[in-house]
């Protein structure tokens, strides 16, 4: 199973990388951006993630109330 973790916070990304390395986890790819309804330097759309990484079997989104906006995109 391959996991794509999308996280815009630099501190959380660094902590995630450290934890993954310490635990020998190798099936996680980190995208250091936020999921949004538009692509940008710090954001990526759900459709762009699917285009780059393939179909999604499971999706967990925490975007502080913008889930509807993202899913409509």
C-alpha positions in Angstrom: 0.0 0.0 0.0 1.3 3.4 -0.9 0.4 6.5 1.2 0.4 10.1 0.0 0.5 12.5 2.9 -0.4 16.1 2.1 0.7 18.6 4.7 1.4 22.3 4.3 3.0 23.0 7.7 6.8 22.8 7.5 7.2 21.8 11.1 4.7 18.9 10.8 6.4 17.8 7.6 9.8 17.7 9.2 8.3 15.8 12.2 6.6 13.3 9.9 9.8 12.7 8.0 11.7 12.1 11.2 9.0 9.7 12.5 8.9 7.8 9.2 12.7 7.4 9.2 12.9 6.4 12.8 10.2 3.7 12.3 11.6 2.5 9.0 8.4 3.4 7.1 9.1 3.5 3.3 5.7 3.5 1.7 4.8 7.2 2.5 5.3 10.0 0.0 5.0 13.5 1.5 3.5 16.4 -0.5 4.4 19.6 1.3 1.4 21.6 0.2 -2.1 22.1 1.2 -5.1 20.6 -0.6 -7.2 23.4 -2.1 -9.6 24.2 -4.9 -6.8 25.7 -7.0 -3.2 24.7 -7.8 -0.4 27.1 -6.6 3.0 27.2 -5.1 1.7 26.1 -1.7 -1.5 24.3 -2.7 -2.6 21.4 -4.9 -6.0 20.3 -6.1 -7.4 16.9 -5.5 -7.6 16.3 -9.2 -3.9 17.2 -9.6 -3.0 14.7 -6.8 -5.0 12.0 -8.6 -3.3 12.9 -11.9 0.2 12.7 -10.3 -0.3 9.7 -8.0 -3.2 7.7 -9.4 -6.6 6.7 -8.1 -7.4 7.1 -4.4 -8.7 4.1 -2.5 -9.1 6.0 0.8 -9.1 9.7 1.5 -9.0 11.5 4.9 -9.1 15.3 4.6 -8.7 17.8 7.4 -8.9 21.2 5.8 -10.7 23.3 8.5 -14.2 23.3 6.9 -13.4 23.4 3.2 -14.1 19.8 2.5 -17.1 20.6 0.3 -15.1 23.1 -1.8 -12.4 20.5 -2.4 -14.7 17.7 -3.2 -16.6 19.8 -5.8 -13.4 20.5 -7.6 
